[in-house]
């Protein structure tokens, strides 16, 4: 890792970044480039917010942290790092940066989002429905878990995919709004609530909500399609799934809260639990 160059977008400082920077400092990363505001705006569909750190502030923080070789990355000098051995943060902005400027280049991805102990947040399934162990359904559910791993939510990571005729139409995960650093910049208000309590109060959009809204934006019909979601939908998402005409909802874990199960079954949405051991 000694010869690596880090390209970083750091809108907020939290423990995940501290751990990564501490590791890179010990291994003497060659150089750090901070994405400037204009470059970030070109990579984001959302407007910048006042809570995000500016590139000059990030540079000052990194200097105080012990790094010396620091520069600002913009659209004019980005081509100069094409031949570098690059490290990128595994977040939405960096993924778009890679897709736009380094699509053919192999980079090293680093995760910085925090996680709660999973054993403390998984609920026992009590939904009355058939259980499947078919290889096809397990394969699709693994794709949903792959999406879940992208979530920045430290409490629960939920992934979903929309499928029709054996083909994946859309992918989504519970995502911070206006960007995936929102829980770190503003705090996660779900920390003060029980599971199922006031589901409308959240700094993230649920995976199911994002799937259905994206389908609407792109003109993709959800009627008769199948939804694979890692956790059983909340009461609000259950109503959206029902209204969207999704024929089958596959889930792997979690339990129904409020009227979620009743709403889905009343809309003749098939509920099927996927029995899955290894999610990778």
C-alpha positions, -999 to +999 in steps of 0.1 A: +000+000+000+031+023+003+028+034-033-010+041-032-026+074-037-059+082-019-086+102-036-110+113-009-144+129-005-149+135+033-180+156+039-179+148+077-153+134+101-164+102+119-147+071+134-148+052+101-126+079+085-103+081+115-096+043+114-089+044+077-066+075+079-048+060+109-041+029+089-029+048+059-007+071+080+011+041+095+015+025+060+027+059+045+003+064+017+021+083-011-003+112-016-038+123-008-061+142-033-092+159-019-121+162-043-130+199-047-165+213-045-170+217-082-159+182-090-182+168-063-212+188-077-206+173-111-208+138-096-239+143-074-276+147-083-282+165-050-273+201-042-244+205-017-255+213+019-240+236+045-232+206+068-205+192+045-168+201+051-151+222+025-120+209+007-098+235+025-111+224+059-105+187+050-069+196+040-063+214+073-076+183+092-054+159+072-023+181+079-031+181+116-036+143+113+000+140+101-002+139+063+020+162+043+016+154+006-019+167+000-034+183-030-069+194-043-083+173-071-104+190-098-116+184-133-084+200-147-058+179-130-077+146-125-061+131-156-027+134-139-035+106-115-045+081-142-013+062-138-013+062-100-022+032-078-055+045-065-075+040-033-111+052-033-137+054-005-166+030-011-193+056-012-217+070-039-195+100-050-164+079-053-182+052-073-194+079-097-159+093-099-145+059-108-172+053-134-166+087-151-128+089-150-113+055-141-138+030-154-111+008-169-087+011-140-085-013-111-086+006-078-086-004-041-119+003-024-120+011+013-151+010+035-156+037+061-192+035+071-199+022+106-219-008+116-239-019+147-234-055+159-257-073+135-269-098+162-285-069+180-306-057+152-319-089+134-355-097+144-370-132+144-392-139+115-429-144+125-446-139+091-468-168+081-457-177+046-440-204+025-403-209+027-381-215-004-346-229-007-344-228-045-310-219-059-325-192-081-342-174-052-311-177-031-290-163-059-313-133-063-314-127-025-276-127-025-278-099-050-301-080-026-275-085+003-248-073-021-268-041-024-274-039+014-237-038+020-235-005+002-257+013+028-242+039+050-268+032+078-249+018+108-280+004+124-295-017+096-285-023+060-313-033+037-310-042+000-336-049-027-338-059-063-367-058-087-370-089-110-391-098-140-388-130-161-355-139-143-338-106-151-329-079-126-345-046-135-334-024-107-312-024-076-314-003-044-304-001-007-315+021+022-297+053+013-290+085+032-307+116+018-296+140+004-265+118+002-252+086+019-232+106+045-264+121+059-265+099+091-230+110+099-235+147+092-269+151+110-271+121+132-293+090+129-327+099+144-337+062+144-313+057+173-339+072+196-368+050+184-378+013+186-382-009+155-414+000+137-419+033+156-425+064+135-411+048+103-416+081+085-389+098+106-356+087+091-325+102+074-326+074+048-350+064+020-359+027+023-346+003-004-382-006-014-391+031-016-361+038-038-368+008-061-404+019-067-396+056-071-368+048-095-391+026-115-415+055-118-388+079-129-375+055-155-409+044-168-405+008-156-437-011-148-437-028-114-470-046-120-465-083-118-428-080-110-410-097-081-392-079-053-364-094-033-357-075-001-333-086+026-356-076+055-394-078+056-409-044+046-420-019+072-457-009+073-451+021+050-432+001+024-457-027+025-484-002+014-461+010-014-454-025-026-491-033-025-501-002-045-473-008-070-488-041-081-457-062-072-469-098-074-443-115-051-422-102-022-393-124-012-375-116+021-348-133+041-352-119+076-371-096+099-407-095+111-439-077+102-447-046+123-480-028+124-502-039+094-475-047+069-483-084+065-520-078+064-518-051+038-496-072+015-517-103+018-549-083+012-535-071-021-527-107-031-490-101-029-473-134-025-450-135+005-421-160+004-392-163+029-359-173+013-339-196+035-303-185+030-272-196+050-243-179+033-251-144+020-219-140+000 
